[in-house]
């Protein structure tokens, strides 16, 4: 196995030669990693990188958030989110005296959380991108659904009982969603 570090049009790339059939490209934080066999020419690799230049540059520009702040490295949301959310669920469950039957996590593009009619709560792994104040709001919102399976006044009264500034937090959540 031979490693080559190169650069083309301001894109740094590293070639890892292995006894494999296909060419694989992975965009890392600061460079592109190309895995291929020894018969793939440098010219072919460079043409391949240039062909995918816009995709590569988009991925380089992608910001990584953790607790509302931009961070340099990629975050393992699957690992980090439960460490943040579960203690908050425990804390606010005791305060609100509302306990989920089950807690799970999944990646979701459109929802931060949901609560089923059986009081099972699903949280989005991407919650760890949010500032802690907004994560608290989502936790309290979902716990409130254990008592009220709607968004009528009694539901919002329950949220407000624990979070008097919930409206401000909703505004900040919408703002965060728009900007990111």
N, C-alpha and C positions, 0 to 999 in steps of 0.2 A: 504494500500500500504506500502510495506516494502522495504527499500533500504539496500543493502549489498555491502560493498567495499571489494574486494579480489584481489589476485595476483596469477598468475600461469606462470611459466617460464618467468619471467620478463615482463609479460603483465598484466598491472593493468586493472581490470574490475569492473564494478558496475552493480549490478542486481536491476532492478526495477520490482517489482511484481505487476501485474495488472490483473483484470479479463478479459484476452484476450485469444484467441484460439491458436495463434502461437507464436513462439519465434522470436524476432527481434533483430538484431545486428546492432549497429551503431558505426563506428570507429570515435572517437573524437580525438582531438589533442594529448592527453597524455594517454588516456584510452579507453576501449571498453565499450559501454553501451549495456547491455542485458535487453530487456523487455520481460517478460514472465509471465505465471500464477504461482500460488503458488504450483502447482503439479509437476513442472519441477525440477528435482533433481540437486543438486550442481554438482554431478558427470557428469550428462548429459551436463550441461552448460560448464564445463571444457573440456570435450571431444569435444564439438562443437567449442570452442575457439581454441583448439589445431589443430583440423581439418582445420581451416581457418587461421592458424598462419601465413603462408607466405603472404597471402592477407593483413592481419592486419598489419604486419611489413612493407609491401610496402606502405600502407596508412600512417603509422606513419612517414616514411621517406620522404613522398612527401613534397616538398618545396613549400611555398606560396610566390609569388612575388607580389610586389606592387611598381610601378614606378622604376623598375629595381633592387630593393633591396629585399633580403630575409626577410620576416617578420614572427613573431611567430604564429600569429593567421590567420585563414582562412579569406579571403577577399570576401565581397559580391560584385562581379564584376558587377552584374546587377545594383546595386545602385551607385557604385563608378565611373564606366567608363563614363557614360553620364556627370557626373559632371566635368570630366577632358576634354573630347573630345568636348563637345558642345561649351565651350568658345573658344577653339582653332579653331573650324570651323568658328565661328563668326569673330574672329580676322583675319584669313587668307582669308576668303571670301571677307572681305572689302579690304584687301591689293591686292588680285588678281582680284577683281571684278567678281568673279565667285560664284554663289549662287545655292546650291542644291534645287531641287523642294521638296525634302523630305529627312529626315534623320531618320534612324532606326538602331537598334542594334540586333544582334543575336550571339549565341555561334557558333563558327565555328572552325574546326580543321585545316583547310589548308589556309585560307585567312584572312588577317588583315582588308580588306575592299574591297568594290566593288562599281562601279558606273554604273547605267543602262543607256540605251539610252534616257530615259526620265529624266535624271539628278538626279535620286534618289540614295542617297548614303547609303549603309549599312556598319556599322562598327562592328567589332568583340568585344564582351564584354571583351575578354581577352587582349585587348589593354592596359588596366590598369596595366598589368604585366610589360610592357616595360618602359624603361627610357623615360622621357618626350621628349627628343630630337628625339627619334624614333617614338613616337606618332605624333609629329609634322610632320615628314616625311610622315607618312601614310596619315594624313589629307591633306597635300599639294598634295600628289600623287593622291588621290581620287578627290580632287577639280580640278586638272589639267585635269582629264578625262571629266569634264563638257565641256571643250573647245576642247579637242582632245580625240577621242574615240579609241585610238591606243597607241602603244608604239614606235612610230617612232620619228625621230629627233625633230620635232616641240613640241611634248609632253615633251621630256626631256629638251628642251630649256625652256619651261614654268616652269618646276620644278626647274631648275637651276637658273632661274631669281629670285625666292624667296629663294631658299636654295642652295647657291653656293657650299656647302660641301655635297650635297646629295649623292654622290658616297661613301663617308666615312660612312654616316648614313646607306646606304644599306648594306655595309660590316658589320657594327655593328649589324644590324638587323639579318643578316644571322648567325652571330656568336652567338647572343642571342638564336636564334631558335635551333641551333645545341646543345648548352649547356643545354638547358632546354627542 
